[in-house]
Amino acid sequence: MDWCRYRFRSVWRLAAPPDRVYAVLTHAEDYPRWWPQVRAVVPRDDTSGTARFRSLLPYDLHVTARALRQDPEARVLEIRLDGDLEGWARWTLTPDGAGTHALYEQEVEVRARLLRLLAVPGRPFFRANHALMMRGGRRGLTARLRTG
């Protein structure tokens, strides 16, 4: 097992139509306004930018993200990640009654030196840290969709 590789999958049920959720998720520069663990997003051009994340653990992750797929008809957003994390992340949104079934998938390899050194003893903490980040994102997105 490669202790520096992670595969994450989160499912959120949201009380807003998929097109509305997609519209919010396409504006990554606004994520810090509603997702507490996304500390900064700086666009570089129309398809890329840099981001800084920090959840419960006292460590910031810095990445460069580049759009791989933005498909409003299929409601899929996919990015390539480089930097402290290398890999990809994808949102897939489908109707769920009057709301949305939001599937978040991510496959990454940790490249940050300290996190690689702590890969084996830190793995359960890193996974828990990610789960807390996703919980904060779901809460924030739910509130954002309620307020517009």
N, CA, C and O atoms as a GROMACS GRO file, in nm:
protein
  592
    1MET      N    1   0.083  -0.119   0.000
    1MET     CA    2   0.000   0.000   0.000
    1MET      C    3   0.087   0.124   0.000
    1MET      O    4   0.184   0.133   0.075
    2ASP      N    5   0.052   0.219  -0.084
    2ASP     CA    6   0.123   0.347  -0.087
    2ASP      C    7   0.055   0.439   0.013
    2ASP      O    8  -0.056   0.487  -0.012
    3TRP      N    9   0.119   0.464   0.124
    3TRP     CA   10   0.061   0.540   0.234
    3TRP      C   11   0.041   0.687   0.201
    3TRP      O   12  -0.025   0.758   0.276
    4CYS      N   13   0.098   0.733   0.090
    4CYS     CA   14   0.084   0.874   0.051
    4CYS      C   15  -0.027   0.896  -0.051
    4CYS      O   16  -0.049   1.009  -0.094
    5ARG      N   17  -0.096   0.791  -0.089
    5ARG     CA   18  -0.208   0.804  -0.184
    5ARG      C   19  -0.340   0.794  -0.110
    5ARG      O   20  -0.357   0.716  -0.017
    6TYR      N   21  -0.433   0.878  -0.155
    6TYR     CA   22  -0.566   0.882  -0.094
    6TYR      C   23  -0.673   0.882  -0.201
    6TYR      O   24  -0.658   0.941  -0.307
    7ARG      N   25  -0.780   0.816  -0.170
    7ARG     CA   26  -0.901   0.818  -0.254
    7ARG      C   27  -1.016   0.854  -0.161
    7ARG      O   28  -1.044   0.784  -0.063
    8PHE      N   29  -1.083   0.964  -0.193
    8PHE     CA   30  -1.194   1.011  -0.111
    8PHE      C   31  -1.322   1.011  -0.194
    8PHE      O   32  -1.320   1.029  -0.316
    9ARG      N   33  -1.433   0.990  -0.125
    9ARG     CA   34  -1.564   0.992  -0.190
    9ARG      C   35  -1.663   1.044  -0.086
    9ARG      O   36  -1.676   0.989   0.022
   10SER      N   37  -1.733   1.151  -0.122
   10SER     CA   38  -1.836   1.208  -0.034
   10SER      C   39  -1.963   1.227  -0.113
   10SER      O   40  -1.960   1.264  -0.230
   11VAL      N   41  -2.076   1.201  -0.048
   11VAL     CA   42  -2.206   1.222  -0.109
   11VAL      C   43  -2.283   1.322  -0.024
   11VAL      O   44  -2.299   1.305   0.096
   12TRP      N   45  -2.329   1.427  -0.090
   12TRP     CA   46  -2.409   1.527  -0.022
   12TRP      C   47  -2.546   1.530  -0.087
   12TRP      O   48  -2.558   1.527  -0.210
   13ARG      N   49  -2.649   1.537  -0.007
   13ARG     CA   50  -2.785   1.560  -0.057
   13ARG      C   51  -2.819   1.705  -0.024
   13ARG      O   52  -2.819   1.745   0.092
   14LEU      N   53  -2.847   1.781  -0.128
   14LEU     CA   54  -2.868   1.925  -0.113
   14LEU      C   55  -3.009   1.963  -0.157
   14LEU      O   56  -3.060   1.908  -0.254
   15ALA      N   57  -3.070   2.055  -0.085
   15ALA     CA   58  -3.209   2.096  -0.112
   15ALA      C   59  -3.212   2.213  -0.210
   15ALA      O   60  -3.273   2.317  -0.182
   16ALA      N   61  -3.148   2.196  -0.323
   16ALA     CA   62  -3.149   2.296  -0.431
   16ALA      C   63  -3.134   2.220  -0.562
   16ALA      O   64  -3.076   2.112  -0.563
   17PRO      N   65  -3.186   2.273  -0.671
   17PRO     CA   66  -3.175   2.204  -0.800
   17PRO      C   67  -3.030   2.195  -0.847
   17PRO      O   68  -2.948   2.282  -0.815
   18PRO      N   69  -2.997   2.090  -0.923
   18PRO     CA   70  -2.859   2.069  -0.967
   18PRO      C   71  -2.797   2.187  -1.042
   18PRO      O   72  -2.679   2.216  -1.024
   19ASP      N   73  -2.875   2.255  -1.124
   19ASP     CA   74  -2.818   2.367  -1.198
   19ASP      C   75  -2.776   2.480  -1.105
   19ASP      O   76  -2.676   2.548  -1.130
   20ARG      N   77  -2.850   2.500  -0.999
   20ARG     CA   78  -2.814   2.603  -0.901
   20ARG      C   79  -2.687   2.563  -0.825
   20ARG      O   80  -2.599   2.646  -0.803
   21VAL      N   81  -2.679   2.438  -0.786
   21VAL     CA   82  -2.559   2.389  -0.716
   21VAL      C   83  -2.438   2.401  -0.809
   21VAL      O   84  -2.331   2.446  -0.768
   22TYR      N   85  -2.455   2.360  -0.934
   22TYR     CA   86  -2.346   2.369  -1.032
   22TYR      C   87  -2.298   2.513  -1.045
   22TYR      O   88  -2.177   2.539  -1.048
   23ALA      N   89  -2.392   2.607  -1.053
   23ALA     CA   90  -2.356   2.748  -1.068
   23ALA      C   91  -2.270   2.797  -0.951
   23ALA      O   92  -2.176   2.873  -0.972
   24VAL      N   93  -2.302   2.754  -0.830
   24VAL     CA   94  -2.222   2.794  -0.713
   24VAL      C   95  -2.084   2.729  -0.719
   24VAL      O   96  -1.983   2.795  -0.694
   25LEU      N   97  -2.079   2.599  -0.751
   25LEU     CA   98  -1.951   2.527  -0.752
   25LEU      C   99  -1.856   2.572  -0.862
   25LEU      O  100  -1.736   2.553  -0.850
   26THR      N  101  -1.908   2.632  -0.968
   26THR     CA  102  -1.819   2.677  -1.077
   26THR      C  103  -1.738   2.800  -1.037
   26THR      O  104  -1.639   2.832  -1.102
   27HIS      N  105  -1.778   2.870  -0.930
   27HIS     CA  106  -1.708   2.991  -0.887
   27HIS      C  107  -1.614   2.959  -0.771
   27HIS      O  108  -1.640   2.995  -0.656
   28ALA      N  109  -1.505   2.891  -0.803
   28ALA     CA  110  -1.410   2.848  -0.699
   28ALA      C  111  -1.355   2.966  -0.620
   28ALA      O  112  -1.323   2.950  -0.501
   29GLU      N  113  -1.342   3.082  -0.682
   29GLU     CA  114  -1.289   3.199  -0.611
   29GLU      C  115  -1.379   3.240  -0.494
   29GLU      O  116  -1.335   3.312  -0.404
   30ASP      N  117  -1.506   3.195  -0.494
   30ASP     CA  118  -1.598   3.227  -0.385
   30ASP      C  119  -1.599   3.120  -0.275
   30ASP      O  120  -1.661   3.141  -0.171
   31TYR      N  121  -1.532   3.008  -0.294
   31TYR     CA  122  -1.535   2.902  -0.194
   31TYR      C  123  -1.497   2.951  -0.053
   31TYR      O  124  -1.562   2.910   0.043
   32PRO      N  125  -1.395   3.037  -0.038
   32PRO     CA  126  -1.361   3.080   0.099
   32PRO      C  127  -1.474   3.154   0.169
   32PRO      O  128  -1.474   3.165   0.292
   33ARG      N  129  -1.571   3.205   0.095
   33ARG     CA  130  -1.684   3.276   0.157
   33ARG      C  131  -1.781   3.181   0.225
   33ARG      O  132  -1.850   3.219   0.320
   34TRP      N  133  -1.787   3.056   0.177
   34TRP     CA  134  -1.884   2.963   0.236
   34TRP      C  135  -1.822   2.833   0.286
   34TRP      O  136  -1.888   2.758   0.358
   35TRP      N  137  -1.697   2.805   0.249
   35TRP     CA  138  -1.631   2.680   0.292
   35TRP      C  139  -1.517   2.719   0.384
   35TRP      O  140  -1.411   2.759   0.336
   36PRO      N  141  -1.534   2.708   0.516
   36PRO     CA  142  -1.435   2.759   0.612
   36PRO      C  143  -1.294   2.704   0.594
   36PRO      O  144  -1.198   2.775   0.621
   37GLN      N  145  -1.281   2.581   0.551
   37GLN     CA  146  -1.148   2.520   0.540
   37GLN      C  147  -1.076   2.558   0.410
   37GLN      O  148  -0.956   2.531   0.396
   38VAL      N  149  -1.144   2.620   0.318
   38VAL     CA  150  -1.080   2.673   0.197
   38VAL      C  151  -1.041   2.816   0.233
   38VAL      O  152  -1.124   2.906   0.232
   39ARG      N  153  -0.915   2.836   0.265
   39ARG     CA  154  -0.868   2.963   0.319
   39ARG      C  155  -0.846   3.069   0.212
   39ARG      O  156  -0.864   3.188   0.237
   40ALA      N  157  -0.807   3.027   0.091
   40ALA     CA  158  -0.782   3.124  -0.016
   40ALA      C  159  -0.789   3.055  -0.151
   40ALA      O  160  -0.746   2.940  -0.166
   41VAL      N  161  -0.843   3.125  -0.248
   41VAL     CA  162  -0.841   3.083  -0.388
   41VAL      C  163  -0.806   3.206  -0.470
   41VAL      O  164  -0.871   3.309  -0.461
   42VAL      N  165  -0.701   3.194  -0.550
   42VAL     CA  166  -0.656   3.305  -0.634
   42VAL      C  167  -0.656   3.258  -0.779
   42VAL      O  168  -0.573   3.176  -0.818
   43PRO      N  169  -0.749   3.311  -0.860
   43PRO     CA  170  -0.750   3.273  -1.003
   43PRO      C  171  -0.622   3.320  -1.072
   43PRO      O  172  -0.570   3.427  -1.044
   44ARG      N  173  -0.572   3.236  -1.164
   44ARG     CA  174  -0.456   3.275  -1.245
   44ARG      C  175  -0.501   3.314  -1.385
   44ARG      O  176  -0.448   3.408  -1.445
   45ASP      N  177  -0.600   3.241  -1.436
   45ASP     CA  178  -0.659   3.270  -1.566
   45ASP      C  179  -0.798   3.206  -1.567
   45ASP      O  180  -0.850   3.174  -1.460
   46ASP      N  181  -0.858   3.188  -1.683
   46ASP     CA  182  -0.995   3.134  -1.689
   46ASP      C  183  -1.006   2.988  -1.648
   46ASP      O  184  -1.116   2.941  -1.618
   47THR      N  185  -0.895   2.916  -1.648
   47THR     CA  186  -0.904   2.772  -1.620
   47THR      C  187  -0.812   2.724  -1.507
   47THR      O  188  -0.803   2.604  -1.482
   48SER      N  189  -0.744   2.816  -1.438
   48SER     CA  190  -0.654   2.770  -1.332
   48SER      C  191  -0.643   2.874  -1.221
   48SER      O  192  -0.681   2.990  -1.236
   49GLY      N  193  -0.591   2.827  -1.109
   49GLY     CA  194  -0.570   2.914  -0.995
   49GLY      C  195  -0.496   2.841  -0.885
   49GLY      O  196  -0.463   2.723  -0.898
   50THR      N  197  -0.469   2.911  -0.779
   50THR     CA  198  -0.404   2.850  -0.663
   50THR      C  199  -0.502   2.852  -0.546
   50THR      O  200  -0.591   2.936  -0.539
   51ALA      N  201  -0.483   2.758  -0.455
   51ALA     CA  202  -0.571   2.749  -0.339
   51ALA      C  203  -0.491   2.707  -0.217
   51ALA      O  204  -0.387   2.641  -0.227
   52ARG      N  205  -0.543   2.748  -0.102
   52ARG     CA  206  -0.483   2.710   0.025
   52ARG      C  207  -0.595   2.654   0.112
   52ARG      O  208  -0.700   2.717   0.129
   53PHE      N  209  -0.572   2.534   0.168
   53PHE     CA  210  -0.669   2.464   0.252
   53PHE      C  211  -0.610   2.440   0.390
   53PHE      O  212  -0.489   2.422   0.406
   54ARG      N  213  -0.697   2.442   0.488
   54ARG     CA  214  -0.656   2.405   0.623
   54ARG      C  215  -0.780   2.364   0.700
   54ARG      O  216  -0.876   2.439   0.709
   55SER      N  217  -0.776   2.245   0.754
   55SER     CA  218  -0.888   2.196   0.834
   55SER      C  219  -0.847   2.200   0.980
   55SER      O  220  -0.797   2.303   1.026
   56LEU      N  221  -0.866   2.094   1.053
   56LEU     CA  222  -0.836   2.093   1.196
   56LEU      C  223  -0.686   2.086   1.224
   56LEU      O  224  -0.636   2.153   1.315
   57LEU      N  225  -0.613   2.006   1.148
   57LEU     CA  226  -0.469   1.993   1.171
   57LEU      C  227  -0.399   2.125   1.140
   57LEU      O  228  -0.438   2.194   1.046
   58PRO      N  229  -0.298   2.161   1.216
   58PRO     CA  230  -0.231   2.290   1.197
   58PRO      C  231  -0.130   2.288   1.081
   58PRO      O  232  -0.010   2.304   1.100
   59TYR      N  233  -0.183   2.266   0.960
   59TYR     CA  234  -0.097   2.259   0.843
   59TYR      C  235  -0.176   2.305   0.721
   59TYR      O  236  -0.286   2.256   0.695
   60ASP      N  237  -0.121   2.399   0.647
   60ASP     CA  238  -0.185   2.447   0.525
   60ASP      C  239  -0.137   2.366   0.406
   60ASP      O  240  -0.018   2.336   0.394
   61LEU      N  241  -0.230   2.330   0.319
   61LEU     CA  242  -0.198   2.266   0.192
   61LEU      C  243  -0.212   2.370   0.082
   61LEU      O  244  -0.310   2.443   0.077
   62HIS      N  245  -0.112   2.376  -0.005
   62HIS     CA  246  -0.113   2.470  -0.117
   62HIS      C  247  -0.116   2.390  -0.247
   62HIS      O  248  -0.036   2.300  -0.268
   63VAL      N  249  -0.210   2.424  -0.334
   63VAL     CA  250  -0.222   2.354  -0.462
   63VAL      C  251  -0.245   2.453  -0.575
   63VAL      O  252  -0.291   2.566  -0.555
   64THR      N  253  -0.211   2.407  -0.693
   64THR     CA  254  -0.252   2.474  -0.816
   64THR      C  255  -0.356   2.384  -0.879
   64THR      O  256  -0.336   2.264  -0.893
   65ALA      N  257  -0.468   2.443  -0.916
   65ALA     CA  258  -0.578   2.366  -0.976
   65ALA      C  259  -0.598   2.414  -1.119
   65ALA      O  260  -0.594   2.534  -1.148
   66ARG      N  261  -0.620   2.318  -1.208
   66ARG     CA  262  -0.649   2.349  -1.348
   66ARG      C  263  -0.773   2.271  -1.389
   66ARG      O  264  -0.783   2.151  -1.365
   67ALA      N  265  -0.866   2.340  -1.451
   67ALA     CA  266  -0.990   2.277  -1.496
   67ALA      C  267  -0.959   2.172  -1.603
   67ALA      O  268  -0.890   2.200  -1.701
   68LEU      N  269  -1.012   2.052  -1.582
   68LEU     CA  270  -1.004   1.946  -1.682
   68LEU      C  271  -1.136   1.932  -1.756
   68LEU      O  272  -1.140   1.904  -1.876
   69ARG      N  273  -1.245   1.953  -1.682
   69ARG     CA  274  -1.378   1.938  -1.741
   69ARG      C  275  -1.477   2.031  -1.670
   69ARG      O  276  -1.488   2.030  -1.548
   70GLN      N  277  -1.547   2.109  -1.748
   70GLN     CA  278  -1.656   2.192  -1.700
   70GLN      C  279  -1.772   2.166  -1.794
   70GLN      O  280  -1.778   2.222  -1.904
   71ASP      N  281  -1.863   2.081  -1.752
   71ASP     CA  282  -1.973   2.036  -1.838
   71ASP      C  283  -2.106   2.068  -1.772
   71ASP      O  284  -2.156   1.988  -1.692
   72PRO      N  285  -2.166   2.184  -1.805
   72PRO     CA  286  -2.292   2.221  -1.741
   72PRO      C  287  -2.408   2.129  -1.776
   72PRO      O  288  -2.501   2.114  -1.696
   73GLU      N  289  -2.406   2.067  -1.893
   73GLU     CA  290  -2.515   1.975  -1.930
   73GLU      C  291  -2.510   1.848  -1.847
   73GLU      O  292  -2.612   1.802  -1.796
   74ALA      N  293  -2.391   1.791  -1.832
   74ALA     CA  294  -2.374   1.670  -1.750
   74ALA      C  295  -2.359   1.707  -1.602
   74ALA      O  296  -2.366   1.620  -1.515
   75ARG      N  297  -2.338   1.836  -1.575
   75ARG     CA  298  -2.316   1.886  -1.439
   75ARG      C  299  -2.196   1.819  -1.373
   75ARG      O  300  -2.204   1.766  -1.263
   76VAL      N  301  -2.084   1.824  -1.445
   76VAL     CA  302  -1.959   1.766  -1.396
   76VAL      C  303  -1.853   1.875  -1.397
   76VAL      O  304  -1.836   1.948  -1.495
   77LEU      N  305  -1.782   1.885  -1.286
   77LEU     CA  306  -1.667   1.974  -1.273
   77LEU      C  307  -1.549   1.889  -1.229
   77LEU      O  308  -1.558   1.817  -1.129
   78GLU      N  309  -1.440   1.897  -1.303
   78GLU     CA  310  -1.321   1.816  -1.268
   78GLU      C  311  -1.198   1.903  -1.280
   78GLU      O  312  -1.184   1.981  -1.374
   79ILE      N  313  -1.107   1.888  -1.183
   79ILE     CA  314  -0.984   1.965  -1.183
   79ILE      C  315  -0.863   1.874  -1.164
   79ILE      O  316  -0.873   1.764  -1.110
   80ARG      N  317  -0.750   1.923  -1.210
   80ARG     CA  318  -0.620   1.861  -1.187
   80ARG      C  319  -0.555   1.938  -1.074
   80ARG      O  320  -0.559   2.061  -1.073
   81LEU      N  321  -0.496   1.868  -0.978
   81LEU     CA  322  -0.428   1.931  -0.865
   81LEU      C  323  -0.278   1.904  -0.872
   81LEU      O  324  -0.236   1.793  -0.902
   82ASP      N  325  -0.200   2.007  -0.845
   82ASP     CA  326  -0.055   1.995  -0.836
   82ASP      C  327  -0.009   2.077  -0.716
   82ASP      O  328  -0.078   2.170  -0.673
   83GLY      N  329   0.105   2.042  -0.662
   83GLY     CA  330   0.157   2.112  -0.545
   83GLY      C  331   0.168   2.016  -0.428
   83GLY      O  332   0.224   1.907  -0.443
   84ASP      N  333   0.116   2.054  -0.313
   84ASP     CA  334   0.121   1.967  -0.195
   84ASP      C  335   0.040   1.840  -0.216
   84ASP      O  336   0.068   1.737  -0.154
   85LEU      N  337  -0.060   1.848  -0.303
   85LEU     CA  338  -0.139   1.732  -0.345
   85LEU      C  339  -0.132   1.723  -0.496
   85LEU      O  340  -0.146   1.825  -0.565
   86GLU      N  341  -0.111   1.603  -0.549
   86GLU     CA  342  -0.113   1.584  -0.694
   86GLU      C  343  -0.218   1.479  -0.727
   86GLU      O  344  -0.221   1.371  -0.668
   87GLY      N  345  -0.304   1.512  -0.822
   87GLY     CA  346  -0.409   1.420  -0.862
   87GLY      C  347  -0.525   1.495  -0.922
   87GLY      O  348  -0.507   1.589  -1.000
   88TRP      N  349  -0.645   1.453  -0.886
   88TRP     CA  350  -0.765   1.514  -0.943
   88TRP      C  351  -0.878   1.513  -0.841
   88TRP      O  352  -0.877   1.438  -0.744
   89ALA      N  353  -0.976   1.600  -0.868
   89ALA     CA  354  -1.099   1.605  -0.788
   89ALA      C  355  -1.214   1.631  -0.885
   89ALA      O  356  -1.198   1.699  -0.986
   90ARG      N  357  -1.332   1.575  -0.851
   90ARG     CA  358  -1.446   1.587  -0.943
   90ARG      C  359  -1.577   1.597  -0.865
   90ARG      O  360  -1.599   1.523  -0.769
   91TRP      N  361  -1.662   1.688  -0.908
   91TRP     CA  362  -1.801   1.697  -0.863
   91TRP      C  363  -1.889   1.642  -0.974
   91TRP      O  364  -1.871   1.676  -1.091
   92THR      N  365  -1.984   1.558  -0.938
   92THR     CA  366  -2.086   1.509  -1.031
   92THR      C  367  -2.220   1.533  -0.964
   92THR      O  368  -2.247   1.480  -0.855
   93LEU      N  369  -2.305   1.611  -1.029
   93LEU     CA  370  -2.434   1.650  -0.971
   93LEU      C  371  -2.547   1.587  -1.050
   93LEU      O  372  -2.550   1.595  -1.173
   94THR      N  373  -2.640   1.526  -0.979
   94THR     CA  374  -2.757   1.466  -1.043
   94THR      C  375  -2.882   1.504  -0.965
   94THR      O  376  -2.875   1.530  -0.845
   95PRO      N  377  -2.998   1.507  -1.035
   95PRO     CA  378  -3.122   1.538  -0.965
   95PRO      C  379  -3.154   1.433  -0.858
   95PRO      O  380  -3.128   1.314  -0.876
   96ASP      N  381  -3.211   1.480  -0.748
   96ASP     CA  382  -3.253   1.394  -0.639
   96ASP      C  383  -3.386   1.451  -0.589
   96ASP      O  384  -3.390   1.529  -0.494
   97GLY      N  385  -3.495   1.411  -0.654
   97GLY     CA  386  -3.624   1.472  -0.626
   97GLY      C  387  -3.617   1.619  -0.667
   97GLY      O  388  -3.581   1.650  -0.780
   98ALA      N  389  -3.652   1.708  -0.574
   98ALA     CA  390  -3.644   1.852  -0.600
   98ALA      C  391  -3.504   1.906  -0.570
   98ALA      O  392  -3.477   2.025  -0.591
   99GLY      N  393  -3.415   1.821  -0.520
   99GLY     CA  394  -3.282   1.864  -0.480
   99GLY      C  395  -3.172   1.805  -0.568
   99GLY      O  396  -3.193   1.775  -0.685
  100THR      N  397  -3.056   1.790  -0.507
  100THR     CA  398  -2.936   1.745  -0.579
  100THR      C  399  -2.863   1.638  -0.500
  100THR      O  400  -2.847   1.647  -0.378
  101HIS      N  401  -2.818   1.538  -0.572
  101HIS     CA  402  -2.724   1.438  -0.522
  101HIS      C  403  -2.588   1.484  -0.572
  101HIS      O  404  -2.561   1.482  -0.693
  102ALA      N  405  -2.501   1.527  -0.480
  102ALA     CA  406  -2.369   1.578  -0.517
  102ALA      C  407  -2.264   1.474  -0.477
  102ALA      O  408  -2.248   1.443  -0.359
  103LEU      N  409  -2.195   1.423  -0.575
  103LEU     CA  410  -2.088   1.325  -0.552
  103LEU      C  411  -1.954   1.395  -0.569
  103LEU      O  412  -1.926   1.452  -0.674
  104TYR      N  413  -1.872   1.390  -0.465
  104TYR     CA  414  -1.737   1.446  -0.470
  104TYR      C  415  -1.639   1.329  -0.466
  104TYR      O  416  -1.645   1.246  -0.375
  105GLU      N  417  -1.550   1.324  -0.563
  105GLU     CA  418  -1.448   1.220  -0.568
  105GLU      C  419  -1.312   1.287  -0.582
  105GLU      O  420  -1.298   1.390  -0.649
  106GLN      N  421  -1.213   1.228  -0.517
  106GLN     CA  422  -1.078   1.283  -0.523
  106GLN      C  423  -0.978   1.169  -0.513
  106GLN      O  424  -0.991   1.081  -0.428
  107GLU      N  425  -0.879   1.172  -0.599
  107GLU     CA  426  -0.766   1.080  -0.590
  107GLU      C  427  -0.639   1.163  -0.596
  107GLU      O  428  -0.614   1.234  -0.693
  108VAL      N  429  -0.560   1.154  -0.489
  108VAL     CA  430  -0.440   1.238  -0.480
  108VAL      C  431  -0.324   1.161  -0.418
  108VAL      O  432  -0.342   1.061  -0.348
  109GLU      N  433  -0.208   1.212  -0.446
  109GLU     CA  434  -0.086   1.169  -0.376
  109GLU      C  435  -0.033   1.290  -0.302
  109GLU      O  436  -0.022   1.398  -0.358
  110VAL      N  437  -0.001   1.270  -0.176
  110VAL     CA  438   0.055   1.379  -0.095
  110VAL      C  439   0.199   1.401  -0.138
  110VAL      O  440   0.278   1.306  -0.142
  111ARG      N  441   0.233   1.524  -0.168
  111ARG     CA  442   0.369   1.558  -0.210
  111ARG      C  443   0.441   1.643  -0.105
  111ARG      O  444   0.564   1.655  -0.109
  112ALA      N  445   0.366   1.702  -0.012
  112ALA     CA  446   0.427   1.785   0.093
  112ALA      C  447   0.523   1.699   0.176
  112ALA      O  448   0.484   1.594   0.227
  113ARG      N  449   0.645   1.743   0.190
  113ARG     CA  450   0.750   1.666   0.255
  113ARG      C  451   0.712   1.620   0.397
  113ARG      O  452   0.726   1.502   0.430
  114LEU      N  453   0.665   1.712   0.480
  114LEU     CA  454   0.632   1.677   0.618
  114LEU      C  455   0.521   1.572   0.622
  114LEU      O  456   0.529   1.477   0.700
  115LEU      N  457   0.419   1.587   0.539
  115LEU     CA  458   0.309   1.491   0.540
  115LEU      C  459   0.352   1.355   0.487
  115LEU      O  460   0.300   1.252   0.529
  116ARG      N  461   0.448   1.354   0.396
  116ARG     CA  462   0.502   1.226   0.349
  116ARG      C  463   0.580   1.156   0.461
  116ARG      O  464   0.571   1.035   0.478
  117LEU      N  465   0.654   1.235   0.537
  117LEU     CA  466   0.730   1.177   0.650
  117LEU      C  467   0.637   1.120   0.756
  117LEU      O  468   0.671   1.022   0.823
  118LEU      N  469   0.520   1.180   0.771
  118LEU     CA  470   0.423   1.136   0.872
  118LEU      C  471   0.316   1.043   0.814
  118LEU      O  472   0.213   1.019   0.877
  119ALA      N  473   0.339   0.993   0.694
  119ALA     CA  474   0.236   0.918   0.620
  119ALA      C  475   0.176   0.802   0.699
  119ALA      O  476   0.054   0.789   0.705
  120VAL      N  477   0.257   0.720   0.758
  120VAL     CA  478   0.203   0.601   0.825
  120VAL      C  479   0.134   0.638   0.957
  120VAL      O  480   0.017   0.606   0.974
  121PRO      N  481   0.203   0.704   1.052
  121PRO     CA  482   0.132   0.734   1.177
  121PRO      C  483   0.022   0.839   1.159
  121PRO      O  484  -0.074   0.843   1.236
  122GLY      N  485   0.036   0.925   1.058
  122GLY     CA  486  -0.061   1.033   1.040
  122GLY      C  487  -0.184   1.000   0.959
  122GLY      O  488  -0.280   1.076   0.959
  123ARG      N  489  -0.181   0.887   0.889
  123ARG     CA  490  -0.290   0.855   0.796
  123ARG      C  491  -0.430   0.867   0.857
  123ARG      O  492  -0.516   0.931   0.796
  124PRO      N  493  -0.457   0.808   0.973
  124PRO     CA  494  -0.593   0.821   1.027
  124PRO      C  495  -0.630   0.966   1.059
  124PRO      O  496  -0.746   1.005   1.046
  125PHE      N  497  -0.531   1.045   1.100
  125PHE     CA  498  -0.557   1.186   1.129
  125PHE      C  499  -0.583   1.264   1.000
  125PHE      O  500  -0.669   1.352   0.997
  126PHE      N  501  -0.508   1.231   0.894
  126PHE     CA  502  -0.527   1.299   0.766
  126PHE      C  503  -0.666   1.267   0.709
  126PHE      O  504  -0.732   1.355   0.654
  127ARG      N  505  -0.709   1.143   0.722
  127ARG     CA  506  -0.842   1.105   0.674
  127ARG      C  507  -0.952   1.175   0.756
  127ARG      O  508  -1.050   1.223   0.700
  128ALA      N  509  -0.934   1.180   0.886
  128ALA     CA  510  -1.031   1.250   0.971
  128ALA      C  511  -1.033   1.400   0.940
  128ALA      O  512  -1.139   1.462   0.939
  129ASN      N  513  -0.916   1.456   0.914
  129ASN     CA  514  -0.905   1.597   0.879
  129ASN      C  515  -0.984   1.626   0.750
  129ASN      O  516  -1.054   1.727   0.741
  130HIS      N  517  -0.971   1.537   0.654
  130HIS     CA  518  -1.044   1.553   0.528
  130HIS      C  519  -1.195   1.542   0.552
  130HIS      O  520  -1.272   1.619   0.496
  131ALA      N  521  -1.236   1.447   0.634
  131ALA     CA  522  -1.379   1.431   0.664
  131ALA      C  523  -1.436   1.557   0.730
  131ALA      O  524  -1.547   1.598   0.697
  132LEU      N  525  -1.361   1.617   0.820
  132LEU     CA  526  -1.406   1.742   0.882
  132LEU      C  527  -1.415   1.855   0.780
  132LEU      O  528  -1.506   1.937   0.785
  133MET      N  529  -1.320   1.858   0.689
  133MET     CA  530  -1.323   1.959   0.584
  133MET      C  531  -1.448   1.943   0.498
  133MET      O  532  -1.515   2.041   0.466
  134MET      N  533  -1.480   1.820   0.462
  134MET     CA  534  -1.597   1.796   0.378
  134MET      C  535  -1.726   1.829   0.455
  134MET      O  536  -1.821   1.881   0.396
  135ARG      N  537  -1.730   1.801   0.583
  135ARG     CA  538  -1.848   1.834   0.663
  135ARG      C  539  -1.867   1.987   0.665
  135ARG      O  540  -1.979   2.036   0.650
  136GLY      N  541  -1.758   2.060   0.683
  136GLY     CA  542  -1.766   2.206   0.680
  136GLY      C  543  -1.812   2.257   0.544
  136GLY      O  544  -1.888   2.353   0.537
  137GLY      N  545  -1.765   2.194   0.437
  137GLY     CA  546  -1.807   2.233   0.303
  137GLY      C  547  -1.955   2.209   0.280
  137GLY      O  548  -2.024   2.294   0.223
  138ARG      N  549  -2.005   2.095   0.324
  138ARG     CA  550  -2.148   2.065   0.307
  138ARG      C  551  -2.233   2.165   0.382
  138ARG      O  552  -2.332   2.216   0.329
  139ARG      N  553  -2.196   2.194   0.506
  139ARG     CA  554  -2.271   2.293   0.584
  139ARG      C  555  -2.268   2.430   0.518
  139ARG      O  556  -2.370   2.498   0.507
  140GLY      N  557  -2.150   2.470   0.474
  140GLY     CA  558  -2.136   2.601   0.411
  140GLY      C  559  -2.213   2.612   0.281
  140GLY      O  560  -2.277   2.713   0.254
  141LEU      N  561  -2.206   2.507   0.199
  141LEU     CA  562  -2.278   2.509   0.071
  141LEU      C  563  -2.428   2.509   0.096
  141LEU      O  564  -2.502   2.579   0.027
  142THR      N  565  -2.474   2.433   0.193
  142THR     CA  566  -2.617   2.430   0.226
  142THR      C  567  -2.664   2.572   0.265
  142THR      O  568  -2.768   2.617   0.219
  143ALA      N  569  -2.587   2.639   0.349
  143ALA     CA  570  -2.622   2.776   0.390
  143ALA      C  571  -2.618   2.871   0.271
  143ALA      O  572  -2.705   2.956   0.256
  144ARG      N  573  -2.518   2.857   0.188
  144ARG     CA  574  -2.503   2.945   0.070
  144ARG      C  575  -2.622   2.928  -0.025
  144ARG      O  576  -2.674   3.026  -0.078
  145LEU      N  577  -2.664   2.805  -0.045
  145LEU     CA  578  -2.778   2.779  -0.134
  145LEU      C  579  -2.909   2.834  -0.075
  145LEU      O  580  -2.998   2.876  -0.149
  146ARG      N  581  -2.919   2.834   0.057
  146ARG     CA  582  -3.039   2.888   0.123
  146ARG      C  583  -3.048   3.040   0.109
  146ARG      O  584  -3.156   3.095   0.090
  147THR      N  585  -2.932   3.106   0.118
  147THR     CA  586  -2.932   3.253   0.116
  147THR      C  587  -2.915   3.310  -0.024
  147THR      O  588  -2.940   3.429  -0.046
  148GLY      N  589  -2.875   3.227  -0.118
  148GLY     CA  590  -2.855   3.276  -0.255
  148GLY      C  591  -2.720   3.335  -0.271
  148GLY      O  592  -2.685   3.382  -0.379
   0.00000   0.00000   0.00000
